[in-house]
Each structure stands twice: as C-alpha cells, then as structure tokens.
C-alpha cells in the first residue's frame, strides 16, 4: 500500500479545483491521494492531474483511492494505511440524488 503526504477527500468540483491547482503550481515532490466514493472519478482526476503536472514540469504524483462507502471504519483504514501529513476536505458528502429539501418552519 502506498503512503501519501496529502490526502484530498472528494471527487466533485471543489476537489477537482484543488487537485488541478496543485498539479500546476507545486514544484516539490509529493505523493497525493485522492479519496472518493467513485473510483472511476478519482482515477480520472489522478490521470489528468499527473498529465497536467508533467506539462508544467511540476513533481507531485497523484493516485486514486476509492472508498465506495463513506464510513468511519473505511476512513480509519484509509488514513492508517496512507499515513497522510495533511488532509484536505473537498467533499460535501452530498450528491444531487441525496439532497433533501425541507420546507421552512411554518410552511406546510
């Protein structure tokens, strides 16, 4: 199992922005794991980020780490195996299909 200096949680637009910004500005050598529920999305993010890093002569290495169920046990295992120095939360843990809309108080 790989270790990571930085873990980025999420596969949505905020996490994408963070990953792609790091891929073009950071010149040091870092191992960066991208954790998300969709292995396909985080794999694609890592592939694009590594290609961008190469084109900017940056040296971070991004790799995907899929967690299908966001549970305390799954995160515990991931963090123990990756041993990150920094964890960046770029996920809201909501998807369009899971957002519930509540009526304001006083409205029926």
N, C-alpha and C positions, 0 to 999 in steps of 0.2 A: 504494500500500500504506500502511495506517495504521501509526503507531508507537504504542507502549504504554509507559506509565510502569511498569506492573506486569504481569507475566505469571503466571497461575495455571495450573499443569500438573495436569490430571486432570479427570475427569467423574463420579467416584464420590461417595460420601457425605462424605468428608473435604473434597474440593474444593467440593462443594455448601455445606457449612457455612461454609467460608472466604468464598466468594463472597456468600452471603446475609448473613453478618455484616457484611461490608464495605458491602453495599448499604444497610444501615440505620443505620450508625454514622458513616460517613465523610462529612464535610461539605465537604472540599476538592474541587477539580476534578482528577480523574484519568481517564486512559484505561487500562482494564484489559482485557487479552486473556485469554480462557480457551482453553487448548490441550488438546485431547483427541483420541482416536482416532475417536470418533463425532461427526461434525459435527452430527448431529441433537441429541445430548445437550448439547453445548456451546452450540448455538443456543438451545435451550430454557432452559438456565441463564442465558444472557445476557438473554433476553427477560424472564424472571421477575425477575432482579436489577435490570434497568432499571426495571421496574414498581414493585418494592419501593422503589428509591431515590427515585422520583418521589413515592411515597406518604409517605416520611419526609422529604421536602424535602432529600435528600442530592444531591450533584452528581457522583458518579463515573459514568462511562459504560463499560459492559461490552460487549465484542463477541467473537463466536466466531472461533476459528482452528483448523480441523480439520487434523489430521495423521493420515492413515489408517495409516501405518506408523511406529512409533516407532523411527527410526534416527538415527544420529549426523548423517548428511547432512541429514535432514529438520529436526532441531533446529537445526543450524547455519544453515540457510537461514531458518528462522523467527526465530531470535534476531537474525540480521543485518538482517532486514527490519523487525522490530518495535523493535529498539534499546531493550530494557527497562532500567530502573534497578534493578528488584527482580524476582527470580524466586522464586515460592513453589511448592514441590513438594507437591502434594496428591494424588499418584498413586503407587500401589504397583507399577504395571506388571504387575499380575497380574489376571486375571479368573477367575471361577469355573471356566470351562472350561479354563483353562490351569494351574491349581494342581495340582502333582503331589504325591502323598503318598508319602513314603519310609518304609520300615519302620525302626524304631530299630535301631541296631547290635546284633548278637547275636540278632536275631529273623529267622526265615526264613519 
